[in-house]
Each structure stands twice: as structure tokens, then as C-alpha cells.
Amino acid sequence: MKNDENLIEGKTYAFAIRMVNAYQYLEKTHRGFALSSQLLRSGTSIGAMVHEAKFAQSRADFINKLSIALKEANETKYWIRLFHDTHYFDDAMFDSVYNDVKEIIAMLVSIVRTSKDNNV
């Protein structure tokens, strides 16, 4: 599990950078687009929660923080789909970030499940 934790931390940090860049793109091309801040908030909070989980006070706290990261990843997946379906993201941008967030979700689900199973 330790390798998964290191991998997820790196992936979510890189994803957060991509979300900052996506936000900047949306702000530049669609000034004042109100929903862009939603993508920025949820997309960057995934990695923040993963980082916080490293210093969890207990296994339950660890699972809780990663579960919150999972919720944020699912919300981000929603915003990415919405921006694509409303033509704010082209197909190439969508495919790239959508695949990344699906991979992060799968990793978080696996880590949370494994952590819960080991908690019994």
C-alpha cells in the first residue's frame, strides 16, 4: 500500500497542476466563466486531501481523508464532462484530463477498500 500512496500523491499533485492550467485557460478564453472556479476547487482539493491523509491521526482519519479526496475526484469528473459537453473543452483536452481523473478515482477506491479491509 505504501507504493500506492506515493503514486497517488504524485498523480494528484500533477493533476492539480493541470486543473490550475485548465482554470487559467477557461479564464483567458471565457472571461468570468463562473463555473471554472468549481473545477479549480474540486480538482486541486483531491491532492490536498491525499497530502493531508499522510499525516492522519488514525486509520479512520486516513480513510476519511481519502474518502473526501474520492468525492472531490468524482465531482471533478462531473465538471470535466460538463465542460466538454458544453464545448468549453475540446475532445483532446477532455480525453486527457478525463482519463487522468478516472485513473485517480480507481486508485483512491482501491486504497480506501484496502485500508478498510485491513482495519477489520
C-alpha positions as CSV (number, residue, x, y, z in Angstrom):
1,M,0.0,0.0,0.0
2,K,2.9,2.4,0.6
3,N,3.8,2.4,-3.1
4,D,0.2,3.2,-4.0
5,E,0.2,6.1,-1.5
6,N,3.3,7.6,-3.1
7,L,2.0,7.1,-6.6
8,I,-1.4,8.6,-5.7
9,E,0.3,11.6,-4.2
10,G,2.3,12.3,-7.3
11,K,-0.6,11.7,-9.6
12,T,-2.9,14.0,-7.7
13,Y,-0.3,16.8,-7.5
14,A,0.3,16.6,-11.2
15,F,-3.5,16.6,-11.8
16,A,-3.8,19.7,-9.6
17,I,-1.3,21.5,-11.7
18,R,-3.4,20.5,-14.8
19,M,-6.5,21.8,-13.1
20,V,-4.8,25.2,-12.4
21,N,-3.8,25.3,-16.0
22,A,-7.3,24.4,-17.2
23,Y,-8.7,27.1,-14.9
24,Q,-6.3,29.7,-16.4
25,Y,-7.3,28.5,-19.9
26,L,-11.0,28.9,-19.1
27,E,-10.5,32.3,-17.5
28,K,-8.4,33.5,-20.5
29,T,-10.8,32.2,-23.2
30,H,-14.1,32.7,-21.4
31,R,-13.6,35.6,-19.1
32,G,-15.6,35.4,-15.9
33,F,-16.9,31.9,-16.6
34,A,-18.3,31.3,-13.1
35,L,-18.1,27.5,-13.2
36,S,-14.3,27.5,-13.8
37,S,-13.7,28.1,-10.1
38,Q,-15.7,24.9,-9.3
39,L,-13.3,22.9,-11.4
40,L,-10.3,24.6,-9.8
41,R,-11.6,24.0,-6.3
42,S,-12.5,20.3,-6.7
43,G,-9.6,19.5,-8.9
44,T,-7.0,20.8,-6.6
45,S,-8.6,19.6,-3.4
46,I,-8.1,15.9,-4.4
47,G,-4.3,16.2,-3.9
48,A,-4.7,18.4,-0.8
49,M,-6.7,15.7,0.9
50,V,-4.3,13.0,-0.2
51,H,-1.5,15.0,1.2
52,E,-3.4,15.5,4.5
53,A,-4.0,11.8,4.7
54,K,-0.2,11.2,5.0
55,F,-0.5,12.8,8.5
56,A,-3.7,11.3,9.6
57,Q,-4.1,10.7,13.3
58,S,-5.6,7.3,12.9
59,R,-6.6,4.7,10.2
60,A,-10.2,6.0,10.4
61,D,-8.9,9.6,9.8
62,F,-6.8,8.3,6.9
63,I,-9.8,6.6,5.3
64,N,-11.9,9.6,5.9
65,K,-9.5,12.0,4.2
66,L,-9.1,9.7,1.2
67,S,-12.8,9.2,1.0
68,I,-13.2,13.0,0.8
69,A,-10.5,13.0,-1.9
70,L,-12.6,10.4,-3.8
71,K,-15.7,12.6,-3.5
72,E,-13.8,15.6,-4.9
73,A,-12.4,13.4,-7.7
74,N,-16.0,12.4,-8.6
75,E,-17.1,16.0,-8.6
76,T,-14.2,17.0,-10.8
77,K,-15.1,14.2,-13.2
78,Y,-18.6,15.8,-13.4
79,W,-17.2,19.2,-14.2
80,I,-14.9,17.9,-16.8
81,R,-17.7,16.1,-18.6
82,L,-19.9,19.2,-18.3
83,F,-17.2,21.4,-19.8
84,H,-16.7,19.0,-22.7
85,D,-20.4,18.6,-23.4
86,T,-20.9,22.3,-23.4
87,H,-17.9,22.8,-25.7
88,Y,-15.6,24.6,-23.3
89,F,-13.1,21.6,-23.6
90,D,-12.3,20.2,-26.9
91,D,-12.0,16.4,-27.4
92,A,-8.3,16.2,-26.9
93,M,-8.3,18.2,-23.7
94,F,-11.3,16.2,-22.4
95,D,-9.8,12.8,-23.2
96,S,-6.6,13.7,-21.4
97,V,-8.0,15.0,-18.2
98,Y,-10.9,12.7,-18.1
99,N,-8.7,9.6,-18.3
100,D,-6.5,11.1,-15.6
101,V,-9.4,11.6,-13.2
102,K,-10.8,8.2,-13.9
103,E,-7.4,6.7,-13.1
104,I,-7.2,8.7,-9.8
105,I,-10.7,7.6,-8.8
106,A,-9.8,3.9,-9.4
107,M,-6.6,4.3,-7.3
108,L,-8.5,6.0,-4.5
109,V,-11.2,3.4,-4.5
110,S,-8.6,0.7,-4.3
111,I,-6.6,2.3,-1.4
112,V,-9.8,3.1,0.6
113,R,-11.1,-0.5,0.1
114,T,-7.7,-2.0,1.1
115,S,-7.5,0.3,4.1
116,K,-11.0,-0.7,5.2
117,D,-10.3,-4.4,4.7
118,N,-7.1,-4.1,6.8
119,N,-9.0,-2.3,9.5
120,V,-11.1,-5.3,10.5
